[in-house]
C-alpha cells in the first residue's frame, strides 16, 4: 500500500494510516507537542491532559479569564485578531468556522461529507 501524498510504501494498513496523518497535522499542542488534524481533538487533549484546576489566564486585551495558555491564545486570535484557525486538511486554506471549511471541502475538493 502506498501513501497517496508522497508514494511511500507500507505493508501494514495501520502504518500507512499513521503516516498519512502526518501529512494533515494542522494543530500542535504548545504544552507537549502532540499533533492533531482537528482543532476539537487538540482542545479535548488540552482539557483532559493539561487542564490546571485553579489556573486562570486573563486576556490582556479584554480581561476575559481563560483556562489555559492555549485557550487564551486561541481567544486572542479568533476574537480580537479575527485569524482563521480551522484548517482544510486537503490544502493550505484556513477558515473562521467549521461550516466555512466544510463548504470549502465540498466546493473545492468535491468532498461529499
Legacy VTK file of the C-alpha trace (Angstrom):
# vtk DataFile Version 3.0
C-alpha trace
ASCII
DATASET POLYDATA
POINTS 113 float
0.000 0.000 0.000
1.357 3.415 -0.926
0.781 6.860 0.549
-1.344 8.943 -1.824
0.579 12.089 -0.870
4.239 11.007 -1.182
4.057 7.446 -2.594
5.947 5.882 0.357
5.140 2.151 0.584
3.764 0.367 3.674
2.995 -3.306 4.312
0.549 -2.660 7.168
-2.580 -0.529 6.873
-2.098 0.832 10.415
1.386 2.055 9.485
0.068 3.723 6.337
-2.789 5.318 8.281
-0.415 6.707 10.944
1.904 8.012 8.224
-0.985 9.689 6.335
-1.951 11.639 9.458
1.461 13.333 9.373
0.548 14.931 6.035
-2.576 16.511 7.513
-1.472 17.605 11.014
-2.556 21.208 11.435
-2.723 21.717 15.204
0.104 21.168 17.700
-0.153 21.307 21.490
2.027 24.143 22.827
2.462 22.286 26.121
3.720 18.866 24.934
3.994 18.907 21.120
1.210 16.368 20.483
-0.214 16.757 16.963
-3.828 16.681 15.803
-5.677 17.061 12.495
-8.736 18.668 14.114
-8.862 21.649 16.464
-11.584 19.909 18.500
-9.212 16.996 19.191
-6.484 19.387 20.325
-8.933 21.187 22.629
-10.043 17.860 24.111
-6.407 16.839 24.611
-5.619 20.102 26.407
-8.743 19.864 28.551
-8.040 16.257 29.559
-4.255 16.372 29.786
-3.097 19.862 30.707
-6.048 21.497 32.464
-4.945 23.285 35.599
-7.857 23.323 38.050
-7.198 26.754 39.545
-5.214 28.266 36.700
-6.587 31.435 35.162
-5.109 33.054 32.075
-6.600 36.533 31.552
-6.806 38.052 28.084
-4.571 41.116 28.035
-6.968 42.872 25.646
-10.419 42.371 27.195
-9.680 40.781 30.577
-11.639 37.571 29.948
-10.303 34.719 32.097
-9.422 31.569 30.181
-8.479 28.111 31.442
-5.156 27.609 29.624
-2.451 29.479 27.730
-3.650 27.786 24.564
-7.252 28.909 25.173
-6.060 32.470 25.741
-4.014 32.422 22.517
-6.927 30.979 20.563
-9.285 33.583 22.097
-6.990 36.456 21.080
-6.511 35.047 17.565
-10.190 34.413 16.856
-11.918 37.194 18.812
-9.504 40.112 18.670
-7.340 39.404 15.616
-10.012 37.569 13.560
-7.464 34.964 12.423
-8.820 31.783 10.841
-7.983 28.724 12.947
-9.909 25.916 11.224
-7.650 24.381 8.569
-8.504 22.395 5.480
-6.802 19.018 5.678
-6.506 18.813 1.881
-4.839 22.177 1.176
-3.436 25.232 2.968
-6.763 27.087 3.270
-7.885 28.238 6.746
-11.295 29.343 7.985
-13.008 31.033 10.928
-15.580 28.228 11.328
-16.103 24.532 10.662
-19.097 25.408 8.478
-16.936 27.525 6.161
-14.290 24.802 5.997
-16.918 22.149 5.224
-18.379 24.282 2.427
-14.848 24.715 1.035
-14.293 20.925 1.156
-17.458 20.359 -0.881
-16.995 23.198 -3.381
-13.235 22.966 -3.931
-12.358 19.342 -3.236
-15.675 17.625 -4.060
-15.866 16.129 -0.559
-19.427 14.867 -0.003
-19.327 14.571 3.800
LINES 1 114
113 0 1 2 3 4 5 6 7 8 9 10 11 12 13 14 15 16 17 18 19 20 21 22 23 24 25 26 27 28 29 30 31 32 33 34 35 36 37 38 39 40 41 42 43 44 45 46 47 48 49 50 51 52 53 54 55 56 57 58 59 60 61 62 63 64 65 66 67 68 69 70 71 72 73 74 75 76 77 78 79 80 81 82 83 84 85 86 87 88 89 90 91 92 93 94 95 96 97 98 99 100 101 102 103 104 105 106 107 108 109 110 111 112
